[in-house]
């Protein structure tokens, strides 16, 4: 896969909008997100099948000041 977005110009225009990023993250959460309550604290997690998508989610979360990390198991997981 060359890119998650087939038209690079569409991607460039879209990423300039915080509203686009917010809606993108909302969609990712609805499709691949979960909130867990491990013994230590709650955390938000996205289970993704693409390292490229995991990195994009982390980049977009940073737009809102949210520090996220990525963990690779059998799938890529982005979490905060």
Backbone bond lengths (Angstrom), bond angles and torsions (degrees), N, CA, C in turn:
res aa  C-N    CA-C-N  psi(-1)  N-CA   C-N-CA  omega(-1)  CA-C   N-CA-C  phi
1 X - - - 1.444 - - 1.521 107.88 -
2 X 1.303 116.39 123.15 1.455 120.37 -179.78 1.518 112.20 -76.38
3 X 1.304 117.08 -40.68 1.454 120.80 -176.08 1.518 109.32 -155.63
4 X 1.318 115.78 151.00 1.459 119.65 175.42 1.515 111.11 -71.47
5 X 1.312 116.40 -23.14 1.456 122.19 -179.17 1.520 108.35 -114.49
6 X 1.350 118.24 121.86 1.460 120.56 -175.83 1.523 114.47 -63.42
7 X 1.316 117.63 -30.91 1.462 120.40 179.87 1.518 108.49 -113.68
8 X 1.320 116.74 112.48 1.459 120.61 -177.61 1.520 112.64 -60.12
9 X 1.335 117.94 -35.35 1.462 119.42 -179.96 1.532 110.94 -66.39
10 X 1.324 117.67 -35.35 1.465 121.02 175.86 1.522 109.66 -64.06
11 X 1.315 116.34 -42.96 1.463 121.41 178.81 1.520 110.68 -61.51
12 X 1.314 117.47 -46.94 1.465 121.37 -178.63 1.525 111.17 -61.80
13 X 1.317 117.77 -44.77 1.461 120.99 179.70 1.525 111.29 -65.19
14 X 1.319 117.01 -40.72 1.458 121.46 -176.02 1.518 112.96 -68.69
15 X 1.322 117.26 -37.15 1.460 119.69 -175.17 1.519 112.56 -72.80
16 X 1.305 117.92 -9.88 1.462 120.39 177.93 1.524 111.21 -76.73
17 X 1.309 118.02 -14.10 1.451 123.01 -175.11 1.532 111.40 -102.64
18 X 1.337 116.53 120.65 1.467 119.77 176.09 1.524 110.60 -63.46
19 X 1.321 116.39 -30.05 1.459 119.92 178.46 1.529 110.45 -64.63
20 X 1.341 116.76 -42.13 1.462 120.60 176.36 1.520 110.12 -60.26
21 X 1.337 116.72 -46.53 1.462 121.28 -177.73 1.526 110.34 -62.55
22 X 1.323 117.27 -43.35 1.467 121.55 178.75 1.527 110.22 -59.61
23 X 1.321 116.80 -46.21 1.462 120.68 -179.80 1.522 112.10 -68.10
24 X 1.323 117.10 -36.58 1.461 121.63 176.60 1.528 109.77 -61.16
25 X 1.342 116.74 -48.07 1.465 120.70 -179.91 1.525 111.37 -64.34
26 X 1.308 117.18 -36.95 1.462 121.26 176.86 1.533 109.99 -61.19
27 X 1.316 116.53 -45.03 1.464 121.14 178.16 1.513 112.42 -63.84
28 X 1.334 116.55 -41.48 1.466 120.55 177.68 1.526 109.78 -62.66
29 X 1.343 116.93 -41.59 1.468 119.82 178.96 1.527 110.76 -63.22
30 X 1.330 116.85 -45.11 1.462 119.90 -179.71 1.525 111.84 -62.49
31 X 1.329 116.66 -35.07 1.459 120.65 -178.01 1.510 115.47 -87.77
32 X 1.340 117.32 -30.48 1.465 119.32 -172.10 1.519 113.51 -143.50
33 X 1.322 117.96 12.34 1.459 120.58 -175.06 1.509 113.31 -101.57
34 X 1.329 114.23 158.95 1.460 120.90 174.26 1.520 108.59 -155.56
35 X 1.318 114.90 156.70 1.456 121.33 174.43 1.514 106.48 -118.38
36 X 1.316 116.16 125.30 1.460 121.09 -176.85 1.520 110.41 -115.96
37 X 1.303 116.42 154.33 1.456 122.49 177.09 1.525 109.04 -120.61
38 X 1.322 116.52 75.99 1.457 117.75 173.99 1.526 108.52 -69.12
39 X 1.286 118.20 169.15 1.467 121.75 -175.38 1.524 113.14 -55.46
40 X 1.316 118.39 -33.11 1.467 120.75 -175.45 1.526 112.48 -79.06
41 X 1.326 118.55 -50.15 1.465 121.17 -178.67 1.524 109.98 -169.07
42 X 1.324 114.57 166.94 1.463 119.82 175.56 1.520 109.45 -69.41
43 X 1.320 116.41 151.53 1.460 119.48 170.20 1.524 110.21 -150.46
44 X 1.324 114.26 153.72 1.458 123.30 179.28 1.518 107.29 -102.16
45 X 1.327 116.45 138.08 1.457 120.24 -174.33 1.525 109.75 -140.27
46 X 1.320 116.09 140.64 1.460 122.56 173.97 1.524 107.22 -117.77
47 X 1.309 118.39 121.64 1.459 122.00 177.72 1.526 107.62 -98.29
48 X 1.327 115.47 110.84 1.463 121.73 -172.05 1.521 110.27 -122.27
49 X 1.315 117.06 150.49 1.462 120.29 -179.19 1.523 112.75 -100.47
50 X 1.320 117.41 14.10 1.460 121.84 -178.31 1.526 109.89 -138.65
51 X 1.319 116.22 127.71 1.464 120.43 176.46 1.528 110.36 -64.21
52 X 1.323 116.37 -37.10 1.469 121.19 178.88 1.530 110.64 -61.35
53 X 1.319 116.85 -43.10 1.462 120.94 179.11 1.524 110.84 -68.03
54 X 1.328 117.54 -39.23 1.470 121.05 177.69 1.530 110.43 -60.32
55 X 1.327 116.91 -42.95 1.466 120.72 178.73 1.526 111.46 -65.77
56 X 1.324 116.91 -37.12 1.460 120.89 179.03 1.526 110.53 -66.60
57 X 1.323 117.46 -41.08 1.467 121.33 177.86 1.523 109.89 -61.05
58 X 1.323 117.39 -44.40 1.472 121.41 178.52 1.527 110.16 -61.58
59 X 1.326 116.74 -44.33 1.471 121.23 179.19 1.524 110.53 -60.24
60 X 1.312 117.13 -44.67 1.464 121.40 -179.30 1.525 111.72 -68.40
61 X 1.317 118.83 -37.14 1.463 120.85 177.21 1.527 110.51 -62.81
62 X 1.323 116.84 -35.69 1.472 121.07 179.12 1.527 112.07 -64.33
63 X 1.326 117.38 -27.62 1.467 121.01 177.09 1.529 109.98 -57.43
64 X 1.332 116.71 -32.04 1.461 122.06 -179.40 1.529 112.51 -100.06
65 X 1.330 116.79 14.28 1.457 121.10 177.35 1.515 114.31 77.24
66 X 1.316 117.46 18.06 1.464 121.77 -179.71 1.519 108.75 -98.72
67 X 1.322 115.89 120.78 1.460 120.81 178.50 1.523 108.63 -86.23
68 X 1.306 115.94 123.23 1.463 121.58 -179.09 1.517 109.32 -127.35
69 X 1.299 115.29 160.05 1.461 121.82 178.39 1.519 108.25 -129.91
70 X 1.310 114.77 169.02 1.456 120.45 179.02 1.519 109.00 -124.00
71 X 1.296 114.83 142.71 1.457 121.91 179.53 1.514 106.99 -133.19
72 X 1.329 116.91 127.92 1.458 119.11 -179.34 1.517 109.85 -103.60
73 X 1.313 114.78 120.85 1.465 121.53 172.35 1.521 104.62 -115.99
74 X 1.302 117.79 -125.62 1.464 119.62 172.52 1.522 109.90 -77.37
75 X 1.328 115.09 -21.41 1.464 122.90 174.85 1.517 107.05 -130.59
76 X 1.314 117.37 166.63 1.463 121.55 177.95 1.517 109.07 -88.27
77 X 1.320 117.07 130.52 1.453 122.53 -179.27 1.518 108.53 -119.86
78 X 1.324 116.79 126.40 1.464 122.27 172.40 1.511 106.47 -105.56
79 X 1.330 117.55 134.26 1.460 119.23 -176.56 1.513 111.39 -144.51
80 X 1.338 115.18 158.37 1.466 121.47 174.44 1.516 108.46 -130.01
